[in-house]
Amino acid sequence: MTCQKCKGLMVTEWRPEFSQEAAVLRCINCGLVLDPLIAQNRVISLGVKQRVLKAA
Ligand SMILES: [Zn+2]
């Protein structure tokens, strides 16, 4: 897979701060992070943000 922004190489990474259910794609050239799962499940990502705010 190539980056939408710079056409660089994207690698799969496990990033719990972005998604606790799936790996995300990160561009090794420009650092762009893509998380298709959170983009499709915005309700879940909002729930995670609220929990983080309460913890802080
Ligand atoms: Zn890129």
N, CA, C, O and the ligand as a Tripos MOL2 file, in Angstrom:
@<TRIPOS>MOLECULE
protein
  225   223    57     0     0
PROTEIN
NO_CHARGES

@<TRIPOS>ATOM
      1 N           0.8420   -1.1970    0.0000 N.3       1 MET1
      2 CA          0.0000    0.0000    0.0000 C.3       1 MET1
      3 C           0.8810    1.2510    0.0000 C.2       1 MET1
      4 O           1.9230    1.2850    0.6540 O.2       1 MET1
      5 N           0.4560    2.2700   -0.7330 N.am      2 THR2
      6 CA          1.2230    3.5070   -0.7990 C.3       2 THR2
      7 C           0.4650    4.6460   -0.1340 C.2       2 THR2
      8 O          -0.7640    4.6380   -0.0710 O.2       2 THR2
      9 N           1.2180    5.6290    0.3630 N.am      3 CYS3
     10 CA          0.6600    6.7750    1.0600 C.3       3 CYS3
     11 C          -0.1520    7.6550    0.1080 C.2       3 CYS3
     12 O           0.2730    7.9270   -1.0150 O.2       3 CYS3
     13 N          -1.3310    8.0990    0.5740 N.am      4 GLN4
     14 CA         -2.1720    8.9710   -0.2420 C.3       4 GLN4
     15 C          -1.5390   10.3430   -0.4240 C.2       4 GLN4
     16 O          -1.8250   11.0450   -1.3940 O.2       4 GLN4
     17 N          -0.6770   10.7180    0.5170 N.am      5 LYS5
     18 CA         -0.1370   12.0670    0.5560 C.3       5 LYS5
     19 C           1.1490   12.1860   -0.2620 C.2       5 LYS5
     20 O           1.2960   13.1100   -1.0630 O.2       5 LYS5
     21 N           2.0850   11.2430   -0.0580 N.am      6 CYS6
     22 CA          3.3980   11.3830   -0.6910 C.3       6 CYS6
     23 C           3.7670   10.1800   -1.5480 C.2       6 CYS6
     24 O           4.8390   10.1510   -2.1520 O.2       6 CYS6
     25 N           2.8790    9.1840   -1.6060 N.am      7 LYS7
     26 CA          3.1190    7.9590   -2.3810 C.3       7 LYS7
     27 C           4.2590    7.1190   -1.8230 C.2       7 LYS7
     28 O           4.7940    6.2530   -2.5150 O.2       7 LYS7
     29 N           4.6280    7.3710   -0.5780 N.am      8 GLY8
     30 CA          5.6760    6.5900    0.0690 C.3       8 GLY8
     31 C           5.1570    5.2320    0.5220 C.2       8 GLY8
     32 O           3.9720    4.9300    0.3890 O.2       8 GLY8
     33 N           6.0620    4.4210    1.0590 N.am      9 LEU9
     34 CA          5.6960    3.0830    1.5150 C.3       9 LEU9
     35 C           5.0090    3.1490    2.8740 C.2       9 LEU9
     36 O           5.4890    3.8240    3.7840 O.2       9 LEU9
     37 N           3.8780    2.4460    3.0120 N.am     10 MET10
     38 CA          3.1740    2.3870    4.2910 C.3      10 MET10
     39 C           3.3920    1.0290    4.9310 C.2      10 MET10
     40 O           3.3310   -0.0030    4.2620 O.2      10 MET10
     41 N           3.6490    1.0390    6.2450 N.am     11 VAL11
     42 CA          3.8630   -0.1930    6.9800 C.3      11 VAL11
     43 C           2.7490   -0.3630    8.0160 C.2      11 VAL11
     44 O           2.1740    0.6190    8.4850 O.2      11 VAL11
     45 N           2.4530   -1.6000    8.3630 N.am     12 THR12
     46 CA          1.4520   -1.8850    9.3810 C.3      12 THR12
     47 C           2.0850   -1.8190   10.7560 C.2      12 THR12
     48 O           3.1300   -2.4240   10.9960 O.2      12 THR12
     49 N           1.4500   -1.0810   11.6630 N.am     13 GLU13
     50 CA          1.9720   -0.9460   13.0160 C.3      13 GLU13
     51 C           0.8590   -1.1500   14.0310 C.2      13 GLU13
     52 O          -0.2920   -0.7930   13.7800 O.2      13 GLU13
     53 N           1.2070   -1.7260   15.1790 N.am     14 TRP14
     54 CA          0.2510   -1.8570   16.2820 C.3      14 TRP14
     55 C           0.3610   -0.6150   17.1550 C.2      14 TRP14
     56 O           1.3620   -0.4220   17.8440 O.2      14 TRP14
     57 N          -0.6640    0.2210   17.1240 N.am     15 ARG15
     58 CA         -0.6290    1.4890   17.8730 C.3      15 ARG15
     59 C          -1.8760    1.5960   18.7360 C.2      15 ARG15
     60 O          -2.8920    2.1170   18.2750 O.2      15 ARG15
     61 N          -1.8280    1.1210   19.9680 N.am     16 PRO16
     62 CA         -3.0170    1.1150   20.8500 C.3      16 PRO16
     63 C          -3.6020    2.5010   21.0630 C.2      16 PRO16
     64 O          -4.8020    2.6150   21.3170 O.2      16 PRO16
     65 N          -2.7990    3.5650   20.9690 N.am     17 GLU17
     66 CA         -3.3340    4.9120   21.1580 C.3      17 GLU17
     67 C          -4.2410    5.3230   20.0040 C.2      17 GLU17
     68 O          -5.0760    6.2150   20.1530 O.2      17 GLU17
     69 N          -4.0760    4.6650   18.8420 N.am     18 PHE18
     70 CA         -4.9570    4.9430   17.7160 C.3      18 PHE18
     71 C          -6.0980    3.9550   17.6550 C.2      18 PHE18
     72 O          -7.2450    4.3420   17.4300 O.2      18 PHE18
     73 N          -5.8030    2.6900   17.8500 N.am     19 SER19
     74 CA         -6.8270    1.6700   17.7640 C.3      19 SER19
     75 C          -6.4420    0.4810   18.6200 C.2      19 SER19
     76 O          -5.3310   -0.0360   18.5100 O.2      19 SER19
     77 N          -7.3570    0.0450   19.4740 N.am     20 GLN20
     78 CA         -7.0750   -1.1030   20.3350 C.3      20 GLN20
     79 C          -7.5480   -2.4050   19.6950 C.2      20 GLN20
     80 O          -7.3720   -3.4800   20.2690 O.2      20 GLN20
     81 N          -8.1430   -2.3120   18.5140 N.am     21 GLU21
     82 CA         -8.7120   -3.5020   17.8870 C.3      21 GLU21
     83 C          -7.9910   -3.9160   16.6160 C.2      21 GLU21
     84 O          -8.1440   -5.0520   16.1660 O.2      21 GLU21
     85 N          -7.2110   -3.0220   16.0310 N.am     22 ALA22
     86 CA         -6.5660   -3.3580   14.7690 C.3      22 ALA22
     87 C          -5.3000   -2.5430   14.5990 C.2      22 ALA22
     88 O          -5.1410   -1.4780   15.1950 O.2      22 ALA22
     89 N          -4.4070   -3.0600   13.7800 N.am     23 ALA23
     90 CA         -3.1910   -2.3220   13.4670 C.3      23 ALA23
     91 C          -3.5320   -1.1630   12.5320 C.2      23 ALA23
     92 O          -4.5280   -1.2040   11.8100 O.2      23 ALA23
     93 N          -2.7010   -0.1410   12.5580 N.am     24 VAL24
     94 CA         -2.8860    1.0040   11.6730 C.3      24 VAL24
     95 C          -1.7850    0.9840   10.6060 C.2      24 VAL24
     96 O          -0.8120    0.2370   10.7100 O.2      24 VAL24
     97 N          -1.9630    1.8100    9.5940 N.am     25 LEU25
     98 CA         -0.9520    1.9390    8.5500 C.3      25 LEU25
     99 C          -0.2020    3.2520    8.7410 C.2      25 LEU25
    100 O          -0.8210    4.3100    8.8600 O.2      25 LEU25
    101 N           1.1340    3.1900    8.7700 N.am     26 ARG26
    102 CA          1.9270    4.4000    8.9190 C.3      26 ARG26
    103 C           2.8840    4.5520    7.7450 C.2      26 ARG26
    104 O           3.5290    3.5870    7.3320 O.2      26 ARG26
    105 N           2.9750    5.7610    7.2120 N.am     27 CYS27
    106 CA          3.8990    6.0500    6.1100 C.3      27 CYS27
    107 C           5.2960    6.2430    6.6760 C.2      27 CYS27
    108 O           5.5000    7.0800    7.5550 O.2      27 CYS27
    109 N           6.2590    5.4750    6.1800 N.am     28 ILE28
    110 CA          7.6250    5.6050    6.6870 C.3      28 ILE28
    111 C           8.3160    6.8260    6.1040 C.2      28 ILE28
    112 O           9.4010    7.1950    6.5520 O.2      28 ILE28
    113 N           7.7000    7.4590    5.1070 N.am     29 ASN29
    114 CA          8.3060    8.6330    4.4740 C.3      29 ASN29
    115 C           7.8680    9.9330    5.1580 C.2      29 ASN29
    116 O           8.7130   10.7410    5.5440 O.2      29 ASN29
    117 N           6.5460   10.1430    5.3120 N.am     30 CYS30
    118 CA          6.0500   11.4120    5.8700 C.3      30 CYS30
    119 C           5.4070   11.2410    7.2420 C.2      30 CYS30
    120 O           5.0950   12.2350    7.8970 O.2      30 CYS30
    121 N           5.2000    9.9970    7.6930 N.am     31 GLY31
    122 CA          4.6570    9.7890    9.0300 C.3      31 GLY31
    123 C           3.1450    9.7900    9.1090 C.2      31 GLY31
    124 O           2.5920    9.6850   10.2040 O.2      31 GLY31
    125 N           2.4570    9.9060    7.9820 N.am     32 LEU32
    126 CA          0.9970    9.8760    7.9800 C.3      32 LEU32
    127 C           0.4930    8.5530    8.5410 C.2      32 LEU32
    128 O           0.9840    7.4880    8.1650 O.2      32 LEU32
    129 N          -0.4920    8.6200    9.4460 N.am     33 VAL33
    130 CA         -1.0770    7.4110   10.0170 C.3      33 VAL33
    131 C          -2.5110    7.2670    9.5270 C.2      33 VAL33
    132 O          -3.3090    8.1990    9.6270 O.2      33 VAL33
    133 N          -2.8290    6.0980    8.9980 N.am     34 LEU34
    134 CA         -4.1770    5.8000    8.5360 C.3      34 LEU34
    135 C          -4.7930    4.7490    9.4400 C.2      34 LEU34
    136 O          -4.1800    3.7180    9.7150 O.2      34 LEU34
    137 N          -5.9950    5.0100    9.8960 N.am     35 ASP35
    138 CA         -6.6940    4.0280   10.7070 C.3      35 ASP35
    139 C          -8.0920    3.7900   10.1520 C.2      35 ASP35
    140 O          -9.0450    4.4490   10.5690 O.2      35 ASP35
    141 N          -8.2220    2.8650    9.2280 N.am     36 PRO36
    142 CA         -9.5170    2.6200    8.5840 C.3      36 PRO36
    143 C         -10.5820    2.1940    9.5740 C.2      36 PRO36
    144 O         -11.7570    2.5060    9.3750 O.2      36 PRO36
    145 N         -10.2130    1.4950   10.6310 N.am     37 LEU37
    146 CA        -11.2000    0.9910   11.5880 C.3      37 LEU37
    147 C         -11.8570    2.1450   12.3430 C.2      37 LEU37
    148 O         -13.0820    2.1940   12.4450 O.2      37 LEU37
    149 N         -11.0630    3.0660   12.8690 N.am     38 ILE38
    150 CA        -11.6220    4.2040   13.6090 C.3      38 ILE38
    151 C         -12.4220    5.1060   12.6770 C.2      38 ILE38
    152 O         -13.4380    5.6670   13.0880 O.2      38 ILE38
    153 N         -11.9870    5.2540   11.4420 N.am     39 ALA39
    154 CA        -12.7300    6.0790   10.4900 C.3      39 ALA39
    155 C         -14.1300    5.5140   10.2730 C.2      39 ALA39
    156 O         -15.0740    6.2660   10.0320 O.2      39 ALA39
    157 N         -14.2650    4.2010   10.3580 N.am     40 GLN40
    158 CA        -15.5610    3.5620   10.1380 C.3      40 GLN40
    159 C         -16.3680    3.4380   11.4260 C.2      40 GLN40
    160 O         -17.5710    3.1870   11.3700 O.2      40 GLN40
    161 N         -15.7390    3.6050   12.5720 N.am     41 ASN41
    162 CA        -16.4150    3.4240   13.8600 C.3      41 ASN41
    163 C         -16.1600    4.6360   14.7510 C.2      41 ASN41
    164 O         -15.4930    4.5300   15.7800 O.2      41 ASN41
    165 N         -16.6930    5.7810   14.3510 N.am     42 ARG42
    166 CA        -16.3910    7.0230   15.0620 C.3      42 ARG42
    167 C         -16.9810    7.0180   16.4760 C.2      42 ARG42
    168 O         -16.4520    7.6860   17.3640 O.2      42 ARG42
    169 N         -18.0410    6.2920   16.6890 N.am     43 VAL43
    170 CA        -18.6390    6.2320   18.0210 C.3      43 VAL43
    171 C         -17.6640    5.6020   19.0040 C.2      43 VAL43
    172 O         -17.5410    6.0580   20.1410 O.2      43 VAL43
    173 N         -16.9670    4.5490   18.5660 N.am     44 ILE44
    174 CA        -16.0070    3.8790   19.4370 C.3      44 ILE44
    175 C         -14.8540    4.8160   19.7570 C.2      44 ILE44
    176 O         -14.4230    4.8750   20.9080 O.2      44 ILE44
    177 N         -14.3390    5.5500   18.7760 N.am     45 SER45
    178 CA        -13.2090    6.4460   19.0300 C.3      45 SER45
    179 C         -13.6260    7.5830   19.9590 C.2      45 SER45
    180 O         -12.8210    8.0200   20.7810 O.2      45 SER45
    181 N         -14.8650    8.0750   19.8510 N.am     46 LEU46
    182 CA        -15.3380    9.1090   20.7650 C.3      46 LEU46
    183 C         -15.3750    8.5810   22.1900 C.2      46 LEU46
    184 O         -15.0100    9.2960   23.1240 O.2      46 LEU46
    185 N         -15.8110    7.3370   22.3690 N.am     47 GLY47
    186 CA        -15.8410    6.7390   23.6950 C.3      47 GLY47
    187 C         -14.4530    6.6640   24.2940 C.2      47 GLY47
    188 O         -14.2880    6.9160   25.4880 O.2      47 GLY47
    189 N         -13.4530    6.3260   23.5020 N.am     48 VAL48
    190 CA        -12.0760    6.2590   23.9850 C.3      48 VAL48
    191 C         -11.6090    7.6400   24.4120 C.2      48 VAL48
    192 O         -10.9730    7.7730   25.4570 O.2      48 VAL48
    193 N         -11.9130    8.6870   23.6190 N.am     49 LYS49
    194 CA        -11.4890   10.0470   23.9670 C.3      49 LYS49
    195 C         -12.1050   10.4830   25.3010 C.2      49 LYS49
    196 O         -11.4250   11.0970   26.1230 O.2      49 LYS49
    197 N         -13.3700   10.1750   25.5160 N.am     50 GLN50
    198 CA        -14.0180   10.5770   26.7590 C.3      50 GLN50
    199 C         -13.3560    9.8980   27.9530 C.2      50 GLN50
    200 O         -13.1670   10.5160   29.0010 O.2      50 GLN50
    201 N         -13.0070    8.6320   27.7910 N.am     51 ARG51
    202 CA        -12.3400    7.9280   28.8900 C.3      51 ARG51
    203 C         -10.9810    8.5550   29.1890 C.2      51 ARG51
    204 O         -10.6020    8.6860   30.3530 O.2      51 ARG51
    205 N         -10.2450    8.9430   28.1460 N.am     52 VAL52
    206 CA         -8.9340    9.5730   28.3500 C.3      52 VAL52
    207 C          -9.0870   10.8940   29.0750 C.2      52 VAL52
    208 O          -8.2910   11.2000   29.9630 O.2      52 VAL52
    209 N         -10.1030   11.6970   28.7160 N.am     53 LEU53
    210 CA        -10.3010   12.9840   29.3630 C.3      53 LEU53
    211 C         -10.6180   12.8120   30.8480 C.2      53 LEU53
    212 O         -10.1280   13.5730   31.6830 O.2      53 LEU53
    213 N         -11.4360   11.8130   31.1740 N.am     54 LYS54
    214 CA        -11.7750   11.5850   32.5760 C.3      54 LYS54
    215 C         -10.5460   11.1590   33.3760 C.2      54 LYS54
    216 O         -10.3780   11.5540   34.5300 O.2      54 LYS54
    217 N          -9.6860   10.3460   32.7470 N.am     55 ALA55
    218 CA         -8.4880    9.8770   33.4240 C.3      55 ALA55
    219 C          -7.5220   11.0250   33.6910 C.2      55 ALA55
    220 O          -6.8120   11.0280   34.6970 O.2      55 ALA55
    221 N          -7.5000   12.0030   32.7830 N.am     56 ALA56
    222 CA         -6.5710   13.1370   32.9330 C.3      56 ALA56
    223 C          -7.2070   14.2230   33.8110 C.2      56 ALA56
    224 O          -6.5880   15.2580   34.0580 O.2      56 ALA56
    225 ZN          3.4840    9.6770    3.1550 Zn       57 ZN57
@<TRIPOS>BOND
     1     1     2 1
     2     2     3 1
     3     3     4 2
     4     3     5 am
     5     5     6 1
     6     6     7 1
     7     7     8 2
     8     7     9 am
     9     9    10 1
    10    10    11 1
    11    11    12 2
    12    11    13 am
    13    13    14 1
    14    14    15 1
    15    15    16 2
    16    15    17 am
    17    17    18 1
    18    18    19 1
    19    19    20 2
    20    19    21 am
    21    21    22 1
    22    22    23 1
    23    23    24 2
    24    23    25 am
    25    25    26 1
    26    26    27 1
    27    27    28 2
    28    27    29 am
    29    29    30 1
    30    30    31 1
    31    31    32 2
    32    31    33 am
    33    33    34 1
    34    34    35 1
    35    35    36 2
    36    35    37 am
    37    37    38 1
    38    38    39 1
    39    39    40 2
    40    39    41 am
    41    41    42 1
    42    42    43 1
    43    43    44 2
    44    43    45 am
    45    45    46 1
    46    46    47 1
    47    47    48 2
    48    47    49 am
    49    49    50 1
    50    50    51 1
    51    51    52 2
    52    51    53 am
    53    53    54 1
    54    54    55 1
    55    55    56 2
    56    55    57 am
    57    57    58 1
    58    58    59 1
    59    59    60 2
    60    59    61 am
    61    61    62 1
    62    62    63 1
    63    63    64 2
    64    63    65 am
    65    65    66 1
    66    66    67 1
    67    67    68 2
    68    67    69 am
    69    69    70 1
    70    70    71 1
    71    71    72 2
    72    71    73 am
    73    73    74 1
    74    74    75 1
    75    75    76 2
    76    75    77 am
    77    77    78 1
    78    78    79 1
    79    79    80 2
    80    79    81 am
    81    81    82 1
    82    82    83 1
    83    83    84 2
    84    83    85 am
    85    85    86 1
    86    86    87 1
    87    87    88 2
    88    87    89 am
    89    89    90 1
    90    90    91 1
    91    91    92 2
    92    91    93 am
    93    93    94 1
    94    94    95 1
    95    95    96 2
    96    95    97 am
    97    97    98 1
    98    98    99 1
    99    99   100 2
   100    99   101 am
   101   101   102 1
   102   102   103 1
   103   103   104 2
   104   103   105 am
   105   105   106 1
   106   106   107 1
   107   107   108 2
   108   107   109 am
   109   109   110 1
   110   110   111 1
   111   111   112 2
   112   111   113 am
   113   113   114 1
   114   114   115 1
   115   115   116 2
   116   115   117 am
   117   117   118 1
   118   118   119 1
   119   119   120 2
   120   119   121 am
   121   121   122 1
   122   122   123 1
   123   123   124 2
   124   123   125 am
   125   125   126 1
   126   126   127 1
   127   127   128 2
   128   127   129 am
   129   129   130 1
   130   130   131 1
   131   131   132 2
   132   131   133 am
   133   133   134 1
   134   134   135 1
   135   135   136 2
   136   135   137 am
   137   137   138 1
   138   138   139 1
   139   139   140 2
   140   139   141 am
   141   141   142 1
   142   142   143 1
   143   143   144 2
   144   143   145 am
   145   145   146 1
   146   146   147 1
   147   147   148 2
   148   147   149 am
   149   149   150 1
   150   150   151 1
   151   151   152 2
   152   151   153 am
   153   153   154 1
   154   154   155 1
   155   155   156 2
   156   155   157 am
   157   157   158 1
   158   158   159 1
   159   159   160 2
   160   159   161 am
   161   161   162 1
   162   162   163 1
   163   163   164 2
   164   163   165 am
   165   165   166 1
   166   166   167 1
   167   167   168 2
   168   167   169 am
   169   169   170 1
   170   170   171 1
   171   171   172 2
   172   171   173 am
   173   173   174 1
   174   174   175 1
   175   175   176 2
   176   175   177 am
   177   177   178 1
   178   178   179 1
   179   179   180 2
   180   179   181 am
   181   181   182 1
   182   182   183 1
   183   183   184 2
   184   183   185 am
   185   185   186 1
   186   186   187 1
   187   187   188 2
   188   187   189 am
   189   189   190 1
   190   190   191 1
   191   191   192 2
   192   191   193 am
   193   193   194 1
   194   194   195 1
   195   195   196 2
   196   195   197 am
   197   197   198 1
   198   198   199 1
   199   199   200 2
   200   199   201 am
   201   201   202 1
   202   202   203 1
   203   203   204 2
   204   203   205 am
   205   205   206 1
   206   206   207 1
   207   207   208 2
   208   207   209 am
   209   209   210 1
   210   210   211 1
   211   211   212 2
   212   211   213 am
   213   213   214 1
   214   214   215 1
   215   215   216 2
   216   215   217 am
   217   217   218 1
   218   218   219 1
   219   219   220 2
   220   219   221 am
   221   221   222 1
   222   222   223 1
   223   223   224 2
@<TRIPOS>SUBSTRUCTURE
     1 MET1         2 RESIDUE 1 A MET
     2 THR2         6 RESIDUE 1 A THR
     3 CYS3        10 RESIDUE 1 A CYS
     4 GLN4        14 RESIDUE 1 A GLN
     5 LYS5        18 RESIDUE 1 A LYS
     6 CYS6        22 RESIDUE 1 A CYS
     7 LYS7        26 RESIDUE 1 A LYS
     8 GLY8        30 RESIDUE 1 A GLY
     9 LEU9        34 RESIDUE 1 A LEU
    10 MET10       38 RESIDUE 1 A MET
    11 VAL11       42 RESIDUE 1 A VAL
    12 THR12       46 RESIDUE 1 A THR
    13 GLU13       50 RESIDUE 1 A GLU
    14 TRP14       54 RESIDUE 1 A TRP
    15 ARG15       58 RESIDUE 1 A ARG
    16 PRO16       62 RESIDUE 1 A PRO
    17 GLU17       66 RESIDUE 1 A GLU
    18 PHE18       70 RESIDUE 1 A PHE
    19 SER19       74 RESIDUE 1 A SER
    20 GLN20       78 RESIDUE 1 A GLN
    21 GLU21       82 RESIDUE 1 A GLU
    22 ALA22       86 RESIDUE 1 A ALA
    23 ALA23       90 RESIDUE 1 A ALA
    24 VAL24       94 RESIDUE 1 A VAL
    25 LEU25       98 RESIDUE 1 A LEU
    26 ARG26      102 RESIDUE 1 A ARG
    27 CYS27      106 RESIDUE 1 A CYS
    28 ILE28      110 RESIDUE 1 A ILE
    29 ASN29      114 RESIDUE 1 A ASN
    30 CYS30      118 RESIDUE 1 A CYS
    31 GLY31      122 RESIDUE 1 A GLY
    32 LEU32      126 RESIDUE 1 A LEU
    33 VAL33      130 RESIDUE 1 A VAL
    34 LEU34      134 RESIDUE 1 A LEU
    35 ASP35      138 RESIDUE 1 A ASP
    36 PRO36      142 RESIDUE 1 A PRO
    37 LEU37      146 RESIDUE 1 A LEU
    38 ILE38      150 RESIDUE 1 A ILE
    39 ALA39      154 RESIDUE 1 A ALA
    40 GLN40      158 RESIDUE 1 A GLN
    41 ASN41      162 RESIDUE 1 A ASN
    42 ARG42      166 RESIDUE 1 A ARG
    43 VAL43      170 RESIDUE 1 A VAL
    44 ILE44      174 RESIDUE 1 A ILE
    45 SER45      178 RESIDUE 1 A SER
    46 LEU46      182 RESIDUE 1 A LEU
    47 GLY47      186 RESIDUE 1 A GLY
    48 VAL48      190 RESIDUE 1 A VAL
    49 LYS49      194 RESIDUE 1 A LYS
    50 GLN50      198 RESIDUE 1 A GLN
    51 ARG51      202 RESIDUE 1 A ARG
    52 VAL52      206 RESIDUE 1 A VAL
    53 LEU53      210 RESIDUE 1 A LEU
    54 LYS54      214 RESIDUE 1 A LYS
    55 ALA55      218 RESIDUE 1 A ALA
    56 ALA56      222 RESIDUE 1 A ALA
    57 ZN57       225 GROUP 0 **** ****
